[in-house]
Amino acid sequence: MSGGYFAQDWPDEIAEKIENIIICNKNPEYGHNFSYEVVEKLMDAVKTIRTAAIYIHSIGELLTVYDGEEKFLKRLKEELK
C-alpha cells in the first residue's frame, strides 16, 4: 500500500512483527512460549490490524480525493474479501 492522507505503513509492520512472534513462539532463543489460546488471540490481532490497514488506506484515498465514493466502496469490498 502506498502513502496518502494517512501514513499506514505502521499497521503492516506491527502485523508482521506479531506474525514473527507467532512463528518463533516455541523457540527458546526468543523467550516466548505462549499457550495455544494466546497464539489464537495474536492471530486474531493480525487479522484485525490488516483489516484496519485496508480501511486506513481506503479512507486516505477518499479524503485526498484520489477516490470518489463509488471507488471507495468498491475498493473496500474488493480488499476486504
Contacts in CASP RR format, 6 or more apart in sequence:
PFRMAT RR
TARGET T0000
AUTHOR 0000-0000-0000
METHOD contacts of the structure
MODEL  1
MSGGYFAQDWPDEIAEKIENIIICNKNPEYGHNFSYEVVEKLMDAVKTIR
TAAIYIHSIGELLTVYDGEEKFLKRLKEELK
1 8 0 8 1.000
1 9 0 8 1.000
1 12 0 8 1.000
1 53 0 8 1.000
1 57 0 8 1.000
2 57 0 8 1.000
3 9 0 8 1.000
3 57 0 8 1.000
4 57 0 8 1.000
4 60 0 8 1.000
4 61 0 8 1.000
4 64 0 8 1.000
4 66 0 8 1.000
5 59 0 8 1.000
5 60 0 8 1.000
5 61 0 8 1.000
5 63 0 8 1.000
5 64 0 8 1.000
6 56 0 8 1.000
6 57 0 8 1.000
6 59 0 8 1.000
6 60 0 8 1.000
8 53 0 8 1.000
8 56 0 8 1.000
8 57 0 8 1.000
11 49 0 8 1.000
11 50 0 8 1.000
11 52 0 8 1.000
11 53 0 8 1.000
11 56 0 8 1.000
12 50 0 8 1.000
12 53 0 8 1.000
14 49 0 8 1.000
15 46 0 8 1.000
15 49 0 8 1.000
15 50 0 8 1.000
15 53 0 8 1.000
18 42 0 8 1.000
18 45 0 8 1.000
18 46 0 8 1.000
18 49 0 8 1.000
19 46 0 8 1.000
21 30 0 8 1.000
21 32 0 8 1.000
21 42 0 8 1.000
22 39 0 8 1.000
22 42 0 8 1.000
22 43 0 8 1.000
22 46 0 8 1.000
24 30 0 8 1.000
24 32 0 8 1.000
25 32 0 8 1.000
25 33 0 8 1.000
25 34 0 8 1.000
25 39 0 8 1.000
26 32 0 8 1.000
26 33 0 8 1.000
34 42 0 8 1.000
51 80 0 8 1.000
54 76 0 8 1.000
54 79 0 8 1.000
54 80 0 8 1.000
55 76 0 8 1.000
58 67 0 8 1.000
58 72 0 8 1.000
58 75 0 8 1.000
58 76 0 8 1.000
58 79 0 8 1.000
59 72 0 8 1.000
60 66 0 8 1.000
61 67 0 8 1.000
61 71 0 8 1.000
61 72 0 8 1.000
61 75 0 8 1.000
62 68 0 8 1.000
62 69 0 8 1.000
62 72 0 8 1.000
67 75 0 8 1.000
END
